[in-house]
Amino acid sequence: METEAIKDLAIALTIAIGAIAPAISIGKIGSKGLEAMGRNPEAASKIQTGMILSIAFVEAIAIYCLVVAIILKFV
């Protein structure tokens, strides 16, 4: 296999895994957060704050993968 082909495959896998894993995690966070709010509506504001913070951290992982893929593309 050519070096360029291996590099393109690495970039594609970085983007694919970097998009799929956070998407699954955000879906799970949202699902469990809404379930918790349904069980205890009085704590909805605390649960929502934790959900938003968790989603921000998970989304940061996707951004890191994007940065790595861009670095691989142009180096």
N, C-alpha and C positions, 0 to 999 in steps of 0.2 A: 504494500500500500504506500502511496506517496505521502510525503511529509505534510503537504498541504491538505490532503484528504483527511488525515488523522487530526490535524488541527481543526478543520471544519467540523468533524465529528465531535471533538471535545467541546467546541463552542455550542453545538446543537444540544448535546447532553447537559451542559451547564445551564442553558436556558430552559430546557424541558424540565429537568429536576427542580431547578430554581423557581419555576412557575407552578408546578404541580403540587409540590410538598406544602408551600405556604397556602395555596388555595384550599387544600384539604384541611389544613390546620385552622384557617379562618372559618371555614364552614362548621367545623366541630366546635370552635369557640362560640360562634353565634348560636348554634343549636343548643348547646348546654347552657349558655347564658339566658336564652329565652325560656328554656325549661325551668331554670332556677327562678327567673322572674315570675313565671306562672305559679310556681309553688309558694313563693314568698313575695307578694307584690310590694310590701312595705320596704323591702331592701332593694328595690329596683334601681335606685340611683347609685348605690354602692356597687351593685353587680354590673351596671352599665359602665361605670368608671373603670372597673377592672377589665371588662371586655375590651373597651377601647384601647387601654394601655397594652393589653396582650396582643391585640390585632396590630398595633403599631410596631411592636417588637417582631412579630412574625413577618410583617411586610418589609421590615429592614433586611431580613434574610433574603428576600426576593431581590431587593435593590443591590445587596452585596453580590449576588449571583450575576446580575446584569452587569455590574462593574467588572467582575472577573471575565465575563464573556467579551466585553468590549476591549479589555486589556489583551486578551488572547487574540482577538481579531486583528488588532493593530500593532502587535509586537511580533 
